[in-house]
């Protein structure tokens, strides 16, 4: 399961509203090869269900992961920061053995 903090929820809802997306959309969280640590996080809005999708709901937000990404992201918390050290979504991933300095890629 992937969870989402209150700050990340607020930002996701704000972005959905700005984009004019309705309640049929969900947050798609995935992993793809690349980045300085080997795997990169990907975050997007989607409304198309794909074969093998795993669905969760946390804090009122619908979240989906494909099966491959689920293996890497199980137990991850999605957060949002807007401080002086950077602004954006952060993945607190207990499965990551190493992350890059910017937090956008990881390895297991």
C-alpha positions in Angstrom: 0.0 0.0 0.0 1.1 3.6 -0.7 0.0 6.3 1.7 -0.3 10.1 1.3 0.3 12.8 3.8 -2.1 15.8 4.3 0.3 18.2 2.5 0.6 15.8 -0.5 -3.2 15.4 -0.6 -3.8 19.1 -0.6 -1.2 19.7 -3.4 -2.6 16.8 -5.5 -6.2 18.0 -5.2 -5.0 21.6 -6.1 -3.2 20.3 -9.2 -6.2 18.2 -10.2 -8.5 21.2 -9.9 -6.1 23.5 -11.8 -6.0 20.9 -14.6 -9.8 20.6 -14.6 -9.8 16.9 -13.8 -12.9 15.3 -12.4 -13.4 12.6 -9.7 -12.8 9.8 -12.2 -9.1 10.6 -12.1 -6.7 9.0 -9.7 -3.0 9.4 -8.8 -0.8 6.9 -10.8 2.5 6.3 -9.0 5.1 4.2 -10.8 8.7 3.3 -11.1 10.8 3.3 -14.3 14.4 2.6 -15.1 16.7 5.6 -15.1 18.0 8.3 -12.9 21.4 8.4 -11.2 20.5 5.6 -8.8 18.9 3.2 -11.3 15.2 3.7 -10.8 13.1 6.8 -11.0 9.7 7.7 -9.5 6.9 8.8 -11.7 3.7 10.6 -10.6 0.8 11.5 -12.8 -3.0 11.7 -13.0 -4.8 9.0 -15.0 -8.4 7.7 -15.5 -7.6 4.6 -17.5 -7.4 1.3 -15.7 -4.7 -1.0 -17.0 -4.3 -4.8 -16.5 -2.5 -5.6 -13.3 -3.2 -2.2 -11.6 -3.3 -2.3 -7.8 -5.7 0.3 -6.3 -5.5 1.9 -2.9 -7.3 4.8 -1.2 -5.6 6.8 1.5 -6.6 10.1 3.0 -9.4 10.5 0.4 -7.1 10.1 -2.6 -7.3 7.2 -5.0 -3.9 5.8 -5.8 -2.9 3.1 -8.4 0.3 1.3 -9.1 1.2 -1.2 -11.8 2.3 -4.6 -10.4 6.1 -4.0 -11.1 5.9 -0.6 -9.3 4.0 -2.1 -6.4 6.9 -4.5 -5.7 9.3 -1.5 -5.4 6.9 1.0 -3.6 4.9 -1.1 -1.1 4.9 0.8 2.2 5.9 4.1 0.6 4.6 7.4 1.9 4.0 10.2 -0.5 4.7 13.7 0.9 5.0 17.2 -0.3 7.4 19.9 0.8 7.6 23.6 -0.1 10.5 24.7 2.0 13.7 26.4 1.3 15.5 23.1 0.5 13.2 22.4 -2.4 9.6 22.1 -3.5 7.9 19.0 -4.7 6.6 15.6 -4.0 8.8 13.3 -1.9 8.7 9.5 -1.7 9.5 8.1 1.7 10.3 4.6 0.4 11.3 1.9 3.0 12.4 -0.4 0.2 15.1 2.0 -1.1 18.6 1.0 -0.1 20.1 4.1 -1.7 18.7 7.4 -3.1 20.2 10.2 -5.1 20.8 13.6 -3.7 17.6 15.1 -5.3 15.4 12.2 -4.1 14.1 11.5 -7.6 15.8 8.2 -8.1 16.6 5.2 -5.9 17.9 1.6 -5.9 16.9 -1.5 -4.0 
